[in-house]
Amino acid sequence: MAIADRDYMRAPPRGPGWLPDSWAVRVIVLIGATTLAQQLAAGWWGADLVRPLGVSGDAVLSGRIWTLATHALLHGSFSHVLWNLIGLWFFGRLCENALPGRVFGAFALWAAVAGGLGHVLGEAASVPAIGASGIVSACVAFAALRYPQTPVSLFLIPIRFPLWLLAVVWIGADLFGVGRGGGSIAHWAHLGGAAYGLLTHVFGVLPWAPGARQRRRRPATTHSGPERRDPDRLDERARVDNLLAKIGREGIGALTDEERKFLNEASQRYR
């Protein structure tokens, strides 16, 4: 398989002209649109969509199973949806390097379900939860495990630190919130999403959907003849392996222009 055929070297599959190519952006648009509809319904008709679509133990036990996913489409305030959409913009698009196209769509759906399950199992049955924070937590956990050394910074803070450290602080805050109890933040939903991000890193997108299983590397082929003895060819392959390992640690965005050009040229020779 050529280097350009690998998941992280290909652009995400293109959809219809009116849809964004990025599935992370599609999820962002969907959540933004449904939250806007929620606010309009409440303002114009006094409709409360939290009861039919928000998740709680009572809702699930009464048969509203769909709330395990639909709670992620609603939000309690402008700041609530804004921070979640910002999180999806940064961490969701990073996850797409390893979960391209519809695979990310399946990942987001099951992350929402995992967040809903976390809330149902951890909170009182009568307490409803809404918001896409479980999906964001899943993205943070998966991205930190897949690209732990990716440098990140927080808005106006001029300090860069590795993504794994942000994930530790992120999940640690929810663990602290669970231990303290009370409050209006659905910490159990966050932890459910983070747990799903961990499971996806280890096992791939679960439950497996058509096309959602992460591709496995093909076994390395052996070469005989002059190529095997060519030291220049061996040096090139060693550099390719080192750059692929760098992508695995830090993400494709960590490559310099020269390194990206080298990989593309090597890919053409290995076709």
URLIN-V934839 format. One record per residue. N is the residue number from 0. RES is the residue in three letters. PSI is psi in radians with two decimals (* if undefined). Layout:
n:N res:RES psi:PSI
n:N res:RES psi:PSI
This chain:
n:0 res:MET psi:2.29
n:1 res:ALA psi:2.73
n:2 res:ILE psi:-0.69
n:3 res:ALA psi:-0.29
n:4 res:ASP psi:-0.16
n:5 res:ARG psi:2.66
n:6 res:ASP psi:-0.77
n:7 res:TYR psi:-0.11
n:8 res:MET psi:-0.09
n:9 res:ARG psi:2.59
n:10 res:ALA psi:2.61
n:11 res:PRO psi:2.60
n:12 res:PRO psi:2.43
n:13 res:ARG psi:2.47
n:14 res:GLY psi:-2.88
n:15 res:PRO psi:2.74
n:16 res:GLY psi:-0.49
n:17 res:TRP psi:-0.06
n:18 res:LEU psi:2.48
n:19 res:PRO psi:2.55
n:20 res:ASP psi:-0.62
n:21 res:SER psi:2.21
n:22 res:TRP psi:-0.45
n:23 res:ALA psi:-0.72
n:24 res:VAL psi:-0.65
n:25 res:ARG psi:-0.74
n:26 res:VAL psi:-0.71
n:27 res:ILE psi:-0.81
n:28 res:VAL psi:-0.76
n:29 res:LEU psi:-0.85
n:30 res:ILE psi:-0.71
n:31 res:GLY psi:-0.73
n:32 res:ALA psi:-0.75
n:33 res:THR psi:-0.59
n:34 res:THR psi:-0.68
n:35 res:LEU psi:-0.76
n:36 res:ALA psi:-0.67
n:37 res:GLN psi:-0.80
n:38 res:GLN psi:-0.67
n:39 res:LEU psi:-0.73
n:40 res:ALA psi:-0.68
n:41 res:ALA psi:-0.69
n:42 res:GLY psi:-0.69
n:43 res:TRP psi:-0.74
n:44 res:TRP psi:-0.02
n:45 res:GLY psi:0.39
n:46 res:ALA psi:2.33
n:47 res:ASP psi:1.82
n:48 res:LEU psi:-0.10
n:49 res:VAL psi:-0.68
n:50 res:ARG psi:-0.85
n:51 res:PRO psi:-0.37
n:52 res:LEU psi:-0.33
n:53 res:GLY psi:2.65
n:54 res:VAL psi:2.43
n:55 res:SER psi:2.90
n:56 res:GLY psi:-0.73
n:57 res:ASP psi:-0.72
n:58 res:ALA psi:-0.78
n:59 res:VAL psi:-0.75
n:60 res:LEU psi:-0.46
n:61 res:SER psi:0.03
n:62 res:GLY psi:-0.04
n:63 res:ARG psi:1.15
n:64 res:ILE psi:-0.55
n:65 res:TRP psi:-0.37
n:66 res:THR psi:-0.33
n:67 res:LEU psi:-0.46
n:68 res:ALA psi:-0.70
n:69 res:THR psi:-0.32
n:70 res:HIS psi:-0.46
n:71 res:ALA psi:-0.21
n:72 res:LEU psi:-0.15
n:73 res:LEU psi:2.68
n:74 res:HIS psi:2.70
n:75 res:GLY psi:-0.30
n:76 res:SER psi:2.97
n:77 res:PHE psi:-0.75
n:78 res:SER psi:-0.60
n:79 res:HIS psi:-0.90
n:80 res:VAL psi:-0.61
n:81 res:LEU psi:-0.85
n:82 res:TRP psi:-0.64
n:83 res:ASN psi:-0.70
n:84 res:LEU psi:-0.62
n:85 res:ILE psi:-0.75
n:86 res:GLY psi:-0.73
n:87 res:LEU psi:-0.61
n:88 res:TRP psi:-0.79
n:89 res:PHE psi:-0.94
n:90 res:PHE psi:-0.57
n:91 res:GLY psi:-0.78
n:92 res:ARG psi:-0.54
n:93 res:LEU psi:-0.70
n:94 res:CYS psi:-0.51
n:95 res:GLU psi:-0.34
n:96 res:ASN psi:-0.60
n:97 res:ALA psi:-0.34
n:98 res:LEU psi:1.27
n:99 res:PRO psi:2.67
n:100 res:GLY psi:-2.35
n:101 res:ARG psi:-0.37
n:102 res:VAL psi:-0.70
n:103 res:PHE psi:-0.62
n:104 res:GLY psi:-0.76
n:105 res:ALA psi:-0.70
n:106 res:PHE psi:-0.80
n:107 res:ALA psi:-0.71
n:108 res:LEU psi:-0.88
n:109 res:TRP psi:-0.45
n:110 res:ALA psi:-0.69
n:111 res:ALA psi:-0.76
n:112 res:VAL psi:-0.75
n:113 res:ALA psi:-0.71
n:114 res:GLY psi:-0.72
n:115 res:GLY psi:-0.74
n:116 res:LEU psi:-0.71
n:117 res:GLY psi:-0.73
n:118 res:HIS psi:-0.76
n:119 res:VAL psi:-0.71
n:120 res:LEU psi:-0.46
n:121 res:GLY psi:-0.44
n:122 res:GLU psi:2.92
n:123 res:ALA psi:2.55
n:124 res:ALA psi:-0.47
n:125 res:SER psi:-0.07
n:126 res:VAL psi:1.97
n:127 res:PRO psi:2.72
n:128 res:ALA psi:2.51
n:129 res:ILE psi:2.77
n:130 res:GLY psi:2.71
n:131 res:ALA psi:0.34
n:132 res:SER psi:-0.52
n:133 res:GLY psi:-0.67
n:134 res:ILE psi:-0.75
n:135 res:VAL psi:-0.76
n:136 res:SER psi:-0.65
n:137 res:ALA psi:-0.71
n:138 res:CYS psi:-0.74
n:139 res:VAL psi:-0.82
n:140 res:ALA psi:-0.81
n:141 res:PHE psi:-0.82
n:142 res:ALA psi:-0.67
n:143 res:ALA psi:-0.59
n:144 res:LEU psi:-0.60
n:145 res:ARG psi:-0.66
n:146 res:TYR psi:1.10
n:147 res:PRO psi:-0.52
n:148 res:GLN psi:0.09
n:149 res:THR psi:2.17
n:150 res:PRO psi:2.39
n:151 res:VAL psi:2.77
n:152 res:SER psi:2.76
n:153 res:LEU psi:1.69
n:154 res:PHE psi:-1.97
n:155 res:LEU psi:-0.01
n:156 res:ILE psi:2.01
n:157 res:PRO psi:0.76
n:158 res:ILE psi:2.27
n:159 res:ARG psi:2.43
n:160 res:PHE psi:2.81
n:161 res:PRO psi:2.64
n:162 res:LEU psi:-0.60
n:163 res:TRP psi:-0.59
n:164 res:LEU psi:-0.70
n:165 res:LEU psi:-0.74
n:166 res:ALA psi:-0.69
n:167 res:VAL psi:-0.79
n:168 res:VAL psi:-0.73
n:169 res:TRP psi:-0.93
n:170 res:ILE psi:-0.62
n:171 res:GLY psi:-0.65
n:172 res:ALA psi:-0.68
n:173 res:ASP psi:-0.67
n:174 res:LEU psi:-0.70
n:175 res:PHE psi:-0.73
n:176 res:GLY psi:-0.67
n:177 res:VAL psi:-0.75
n:178 res:GLY psi:-0.59
n:179 res:ARG psi:-0.63
n:180 res:GLY psi:2.87
n:181 res:GLY psi:-3.01
n:182 res:GLY psi:3.01
n:183 res:SER psi:0.06
n:184 res:ILE psi:2.31
n:185 res:ALA psi:1.31
n:186 res:HIS psi:-0.65
n:187 res:TRP psi:-0.60
n:188 res:ALA psi:-0.71
n:189 res:HIS psi:-0.78
n:190 res:LEU psi:-0.62
n:191 res:GLY psi:-0.74
n:192 res:GLY psi:-0.74
n:193 res:ALA psi:-0.69
n:194 res:ALA psi:-0.66
n:195 res:TYR psi:-0.64
n:196 res:GLY psi:-0.69
n:197 res:LEU psi:-0.80
n:198 res:LEU psi:-0.66
n:199 res:THR psi:-0.68
n:200 res:HIS psi:-0.66
n:201 res:VAL psi:-0.77
n:202 res:PHE psi:-0.17
n:203 res:GLY psi:-3.14
n:204 res:VAL psi:2.12
n:205 res:LEU psi:2.52
n:206 res:PRO psi:2.63
n:207 res:TRP psi:2.25
n:208 res:ALA psi:2.83
n:209 res:PRO psi:2.14
n:210 res:GLY psi:-0.01
n:211 res:ALA psi:-0.13
n:212 res:ARG psi:2.27
n:213 res:GLN psi:2.43
n:214 res:ARG psi:2.43
n:215 res:ARG psi:2.62
n:216 res:ARG psi:2.44
n:217 res:ARG psi:2.63
n:218 res:PRO psi:2.49
n:219 res:ALA psi:2.40
n:220 res:THR psi:2.62
n:221 res:THR psi:2.66
n:222 res:HIS psi:2.51
n:223 res:SER psi:3.02
n:224 res:GLY psi:-2.82
n:225 res:PRO psi:-0.62
n:226 res:GLU psi:-0.63
n:227 res:ARG psi:-0.50
n:228 res:ARG psi:-0.04
n:229 res:ASP psi:1.96
n:230 res:PRO psi:-0.57
n:231 res:ASP psi:-0.71
n:232 res:ARG psi:-0.66
n:233 res:LEU psi:-0.71
n:234 res:ASP psi:-0.69
n:235 res:GLU psi:-0.78
n:236 res:ARG psi:-0.65
n:237 res:ALA psi:-0.70
n:238 res:ARG psi:-0.68
n:239 res:VAL psi:-0.81
n:240 res:ASP psi:-0.71
n:241 res:ASN psi:-0.70
n:242 res:LEU psi:-0.64
n:243 res:LEU psi:-0.64
n:244 res:ALA psi:-0.64
n:245 res:LYS psi:-0.70
n:246 res:ILE psi:-0.72
n:247 res:GLY psi:-0.60
n:248 res:ARG psi:-0.75
n:249 res:GLU psi:-0.13
n:250 res:GLY psi:2.75
n:251 res:ILE psi:-0.40
n:252 res:GLY psi:-0.25
n:253 res:ALA psi:-0.20
n:254 res:LEU psi:2.49
n:255 res:THR psi:2.92
n:256 res:ASP psi:-0.69
n:257 res:GLU psi:-0.71
n:258 res:GLU psi:-0.71
n:259 res:ARG psi:-0.73
n:260 res:LYS psi:-0.73
n:261 res:PHE psi:-0.77
n:262 res:LEU psi:-0.73
n:263 res:ASN psi:-0.72
n:264 res:GLU psi:-0.72
n:265 res:ALA psi:-0.63
n:266 res:SER psi:-0.71
n:267 res:GLN psi:-0.65
n:268 res:ARG psi:-0.47
n:269 res:TYR psi:0.02
n:270 res:ARG psi:*
